[in-house]
Amino acid sequence: MSLKESRRVAVIELVLAGKATIAQAASLLGLSKRQVKRLKGGMLKEGAVSLAHKNRGLKPKHALSQQWRDQIISQALGDYRGASCEQMSELLIEYQSVSVCPRTIRRVLAQAGISNKHSHKTARRRRSRDRMPNEGMLVQCDASPFDWLEERGPRMSLHGAIDDATSKVLGLYFRMEEDTIGYMQMMMQMLLNYGVPCSLYSDRHTIFFSPKKDKLSIEEELAGKQVNLTQFGRALDELTITHIPARSPQAKGRIERLWETLQGRLVIELRLAGISDLDGANAFLPSFLPRFNKRFAVEPADSESAFRPAPPPDVLSWIVCFKDERKASNGSTISFLGATYRLIDQTGDAALLGPRSKVIVLTHLDGSLGAIHQDKPYSLEVCCKQPKVSAKQAPIKQEQAKPAKPISNANSPWRKYPHIQKKPADTVELYLKDRSFWRTVDRQST
């Protein structure tokens, strides 16, 4: 019996004993007179048991069944291991079509003695800067090498970009290692789905900034170029996107916190989908991103978007790619990666190139090749060079060892002192410092 019920029993007993009136009991218990009369009648009829709550010991109709309790515990130890209570609630709705609130899941796991690493958050030690007011003003990008497929597949790196104003993930792409292709694929997703942002915030990786400190050429200085650009930096420059380098991981904390969230949620989603390879993981991301953004994206302070319209896809493929410079030969061909190509225009004719003229070779993200000459796009066609006629090589004569030339100098020490050639056993030869002759000394005299 609770303390409240014990107090009621004591007061009603005073009423039954005539030591307190109904009005006094109502004032003490905070009840109406009618309610005190009802409690008095129950006390006379059933005793103190009548004052206990009638639902005590009964299971509520909306309580979670034992079957679903066991199901939550098995999922928390199985496919949903590592998931937060919030995510487990979402996964149960999506895959089992049952609605269980996160607090109930937390209580069930606590009663089963299962700890959850997401239960407590660490206290903040830094003051976060304010978000950008408009979507598209600042985009943070990074890559996270992690065991995304667990033991089912290889370790991969996830390349991603997040908007600073809304926390909306703008693009995700898996690669085996952090590389330029992964960032270009991620940027292509952002450009096609949202547009061109005003600025991009990244670390100081050599993918973004060249480590070479070479001096620029006169032509580059006259063109206003200040630093050597990487392939990714060159694409940003052509799209007029301001590139901002971060000097610490905390400076781009929004993308760093994104990795912590994805490493807890995306790993479980890939596990439930049974994905075990790189291609399958990339094919899964387009269906995962809208659900993720719906759950975590926020509204910007200013509803006006700062994204600029992106060029058409065919133009983007000539910007977001790898560009290498080549010089044309006298036969209007270029060499690239061990092969010889001729430039084909839109009419299907081969282009005539001046000797040593500049040609930009494009390697698109799908692996196809193209070229730009005098600001005009061309396709490349492999052409075979006439093989060079190799001269017949004369058989190599093996040089015979020359016989030893006899000593003809009469003043040679070998002729002057013939006894040196056959030294007696009891002599020791001494080599003088002036290297003029050998001298034998009797061993007994030494």
Buried (B, 14 or more C-beta within 10 A) or exposed (E): EEEEBEEBBEBBBBBEEEEBEBEBBBBBBEBEEEEBBEBBEBBEEEEBEBBBEEEEEEEEEEEBEEEBBEBBBEBBEEEBEBBBBBBBBBBBEEEEEEEBEBEBBBBBBEEEEBEBEBEEEEEEEEEEEEBBBBBBBBBBBBBBBBEBBEEEBEEBBBBBBBBBBBBBBBBBBBBEEBBBBBBBBBBBBBBEEBBBBBBBBBBEBEBBBBEEEEEEEEEBEEEEEEEBBBBBBBBBBBBEBEBBEBEEEEBBBBBBEBBEBBBBBBBBBBBEBEBBBBEBBBEBBEEBBEEBBEEBBEEBEEEEBBBBEBBEEEEBBBBBBBBEEBEBBEEBBBBBEEEBBBBBEEEEEBBEBEEEBEBBBBBBBEEEBBBBBEEEBBBBBEEEEEEEEEEEEEEEEEEEEEEEEEEEEEEEBEEEEEEBEEEEEEBEEEEEEEEEEBBBEEEEEE
